[in-house]
């Protein structure tokens, strides 16, 4: 007797292997749909953009905190430039 509806996870697999559906054809890797693929690509782009912004802001902050120094021959030592 053949079933016309969907196969339950614990039912015998319709391929004839004798295994349960969840251990045979039900366990096959599912391919991402178009919507999931677009969402995944968008998420990756957002993460990359956040990393770039973080690195850029870190480099700008590090440069602005370091005082600029100039050597003075007259005094024989370094002076901090405001």
GICOR-V52139 format. One record per helix or strand of 2 or more residues. SS is the DSSP state (h for helix, s for strand). FROM is the first residue (numbers start at 0). LEN is the number of residues. Records with the same first field share a line. If there is no record, write none. Layout:
SS=FROM-LEN / FROM-LEN
This chain:
h=20-3 / 24-3 / 33-32
s=67-5 / 76-5
